[in-house]
């Protein structure tokens, strides 16, 4: 069953937007989407790295993100939040 058949429209949009936050090369677009959903923190574990192919160097951009926790997971605070 495809995502489009399994979930209502608003859930599909959210799933697509979450993917866009991780995949986009545009910091502006990622920040806009995070603001839309009132996201203040980004949690990165092995699961997110595998599912979304997260490039941690993107989150290490100190203009937009602040690393607030690092162990087996990383948690970044969105600076404009």
N, C-alpha and C positions, 0 to 999 in steps of 0.2 A: 504494500500500500504506500503510495506517495504521500509526502508531507501535505500536498495540496488537497488530498482526499481525506486525510486523517484529522485535520484541525480546522476550526473555523477561521475565517479570513483574518481577523485581528491577531490570532495566534501565529498564523503564517507570516504576517508582516513583521511581527516581533522576532520570530526565528530568523527571517531574512536580514533584519536590521542587526541582530547580534552577530551574524556571520559577517556583515559589512563592517562592523566595528573592528573585528579582528583582521579581515582580509584587505581592507582598503589601504591604499598607499597615501591617502589624503588625511592628514591629521585634522584638518578642518571638518571634513565629513564625519570622522570618528567622534570628534568632540561634540558636533551638532547632534549626532544620534545619542550620545551619552547624556547630553543635556535634556533631550526629548524625554528620556526615560528616568531622569533624575538619578543617574548613576554617579556615585561619588568615589567608588573604589572598583578596581579591576583585579580580580582574583585569577591567578595563573597557576595551575597545577599541571601534572603530566597529562591529565585528561584534556585540558584546553589546548595544550601544545599539540597533542595528537589530533584532536578533532578539527582544530582551526589552523593548524600549522603556524602557530603564533611565533612571530619574530620578536624576541625579547628586546632587541636593540631599538625597535620602534617605541617600546614603553620606557626605554632608558633616556628618552628625550626629556631633559630636565625642565624645559620650558613648559611642558604640558603635564608631566607626571612626576610624582614624588614616590620613591620606593619607601614604604613604611614597614614592611615586614619581609624577611627573606629567610627561608629554611628549605624544606622540601617543596614549598610553594612560595610564590612571590605575590605580594599585595601592593598595588600602586594606588595612590590617591590622585584623583584628577584635580589639578591645581586651581581650576576656575570654579570648583565646587565649594 
